Each structure stands twice: as C-alpha cells, then as structure tokens.
Amino acid sequence: MSELNTTIQELIKYRRSVFPKDYIDKPIAKDILVELLKCAVQAPTHKLTQPWRFTVFTGEGLIKLADALKKQYKKSVSKDDYSKKKGESIQKKILQSGAVIAICLNESGKIPKWEELAAVASAVQNMALAASAQDIGSYWSSSKLIHELDSFLGLSKNESCIGLFYMGYHKEKRSLGKRSPLSEKVTWVE
Ligand SMILES: Cc1cc2nc3c(=O)[nH]c(=O)nc-3n(C[C@H](O)[C@H](O)[C@H](O)COP(=O)(O)O)c2cc1C
C-alpha cells in the first residue's frame, strides 16, 4: 500500500467529531478556511448541480450568529419552557468556535432531492477530513434551530439550512470511533 493511501486511510479512520467545549481559543485563518471550502466543493454531484451553499462565520460574525440563534431559541419555546441557561449555552458554543459554517442546500430541481442532500453531505465530509488533517476539529450540528435561520442567512425559496458546522483547533487525543462490526453492515456476494 502506498504511503499516500495509508495517510488517507488513517485520516479517515481517526477523524472524530470534536465539540466546542474542547476547542482552544485560536482563530482559524481565512486562507485555511478557503482551502477547506475548496476541498468541500470537490465532492461529486449528479449533473454537476453543486447544490451546496456555505455561509462562513468568524470573528464578529460569530457574535451575530450566536445572538441570532439565542433569539430564535427564545422565539421557539413557550415562556414556561424557556431556559436562560440553555440560551446561554447555545450562544457559548458558537463563541467557543474558531469558525462556524452554515451548511445549506440549494435544490436545483434537476435531480431528486436525496441526490443533492447526498452531494452536500459528501462536501461536508471532505471539509471535515481536510480540517482534521490540520488539527481542526469539527462537528455537524443538526439542531432544530437550523430551520429558523432562513431569513438571517438570506436563503431563497429553494434553499434550506441543513446544519451548522462547528470548527476549532483542539488538543484532543486521536481515537478510533465506535462502530458496529462490518459483518452487520456488509453483504458479500462472491
Ligand atoms: C448529518 C449529521 C447530523 C449530526 N447532528 C448532530 C447533532 O445535532 N448533535 C451532535 O452532537 N452530533 C451530531 N452529529 C455528529 C454525530 O454525533 C457524530 O458524527 C457521531 O457521534 C459519530 O462520531 P464521530 O463523528 O466522531 O465518528 C451529526 C452528524 C451528522 C453526519
């Protein structure tokens, strides 16, 4: 096996979701973010629809996103269910991040929606792997609040936010994820 293959396989196996509480206080430079996004958009797409749209929040942008999410949380629950602590924790997670990217889907209508979702997910995985290679941890959050961000993100009718991609430098140890044995997931026909 070539050295490149080994490196790629290890990179894939050891990529883990890393959460904001484990990020260190270090911003992610714009040129690195651009490089990660260039990896994202190399994902395959049927009919080359390239259905991904990304909004990148850094610096002051993170404060705006944190405020918007906190506001949406307050709006989404009744007065009785509202928890100040939860609102603050939503805000804190954003502010602990080096960058947060809103992952959006732009439906072209040319192919089934599932194919476009699959393409966006592939792009996100490319980005997560490229980030992991640079010691930048990340995770895809699909919190309910992402469905309340259309106007904040300026999305059009055929667009929707399908996640927030939190990112940050970290000092977590490398680890393999827990997975079911292949025998439960793979059928061989030989
Ligand atoms: C589409 C998608 C949505 C996810 N949403 C959440 C989420 O809302 N909250 C969360 O803690 N993790 C979320 N995750 C991350 C998973 O929890 C994580 O990938 C899983 O536990 C496996 O860990 P690993 O990424 O380290 O292999 C999401 C992952 C994907 C692919």
The ligand as an SDF file (V2000), in Angstrom:
LIG
                    3D

 31 33  0  0  0  0  0  0  0  0999 V2000
  -25.9940   14.8210    9.3790 C   0  0  0  0  0  0  0  0  0  0  0  0
  -25.3920   14.7810   10.7680 C   0  0  0  0  0  0  0  0  0  0  0  0
  -26.0090   15.4740   11.7890 C   0  0  0  0  0  0  0  0  0  0  0  0
  -25.4550   15.4790   13.0770 C   0  0  0  0  0  0  0  0  0  0  0  0
  -26.0820   16.1900   14.0690 N   0  0  0  0  0  0  0  0  0  0  0  0
  -25.5410   16.2040   15.3160 C   0  0  0  0  0  0  0  0  0  0  0  0
  -26.1470   16.9660   16.3480 C   0  0  0  0  0  0  0  0  0  0  0  0
  -27.1370   17.6650   16.1400 O   0  0  0  0  0  0  0  0  0  0  0  0
  -25.5920   16.9280   17.5800 N   0  0  0  0  0  0  0  0  0  0  0  0
  -24.4660   16.1750   17.8480 C   0  0  0  0  0  0  0  0  0  0  0  0
  -23.9970   16.1670   18.9960 O   0  0  0  0  0  0  0  0  0  0  0  0
  -23.8390   15.4860   16.8690 N   0  0  0  0  0  0  0  0  0  0  0  0
  -24.3410   15.4870   15.6180 C   0  0  0  0  0  0  0  0  0  0  0  0
  -23.7090   14.7980   14.6060 N   0  0  0  0  0  0  0  0  0  0  0  0
  -22.3900   14.1590   14.8840 C   0  0  0  0  0  0  0  0  0  0  0  0
  -22.5580   12.7560   15.3720 C   0  0  0  0  0  0  0  0  0  0  0  0
  -22.9860   12.7640   16.7050 O   0  0  0  0  0  0  0  0  0  0  0  0
  -21.2020   12.0320   15.2580 C   0  0  0  0  0  0  0  0  0  0  0  0
  -20.7850   12.0300   13.9240 O   0  0  0  0  0  0  0  0  0  0  0  0
  -21.3160   10.6000   15.7370 C   0  0  0  0  0  0  0  0  0  0  0  0
  -21.4840   10.5690   17.1250 O   0  0  0  0  0  0  0  0  0  0  0  0
  -20.0860    9.7650   15.4080 C   0  0  0  0  0  0  0  0  0  0  0  0
  -18.9160   10.3410   15.9440 O   0  0  0  0  0  0  0  0  0  0  0  0
  -17.6670   10.6760   15.0300 P   0  0  0  0  0  0  0  0  0  0  0  0
  -18.0770   11.8110   14.1110 O   0  0  0  0  0  0  0  0  0  0  0  0
  -16.5820   11.0820   15.9850 O   0  0  0  0  0  0  0  0  0  0  0  0
  -17.3030    9.4600   14.2590 O   0  0  0  0  0  0  0  0  0  0  0  0
  -24.2410   14.7660   13.3370 C   0  0  0  0  0  0  0  0  0  0  0  0
  -23.6280   14.0680   12.2760 C   0  0  0  0  0  0  0  0  0  0  0  0
  -24.1860   14.0780   11.0090 C   0  0  0  0  0  0  0  0  0  0  0  0
  -23.4940   13.3400    9.9010 C   0  0  0  0  0  0  0  0  0  0  0  0
  1  2  1  0
  2  3  1  0
  2 30  2  0
  3  4  2  0
  4  5  1  0
  4 28  1  0
  5  6  2  0
  6  7  1  0
  6 13  1  0
  7  8  2  0
  7  9  1  0
  9 10  1  0
 10 11  2  0
 10 12  1  0
 12 13  2  0
 13 14  1  0
 14 15  1  0
 14 28  1  0
 15 16  1  0
 16 17  1  0
 16 18  1  0
 18 19  1  0
 18 20  1  0
 20 21  1  0
 20 22  1  0
 22 23  1  0
 23 24  1  0
 24 25  2  0
 24 26  1  0
 24 27  1  0
 28 29  2  0
 29 30  1  0
 30 31  1  0
M  END
$$$$
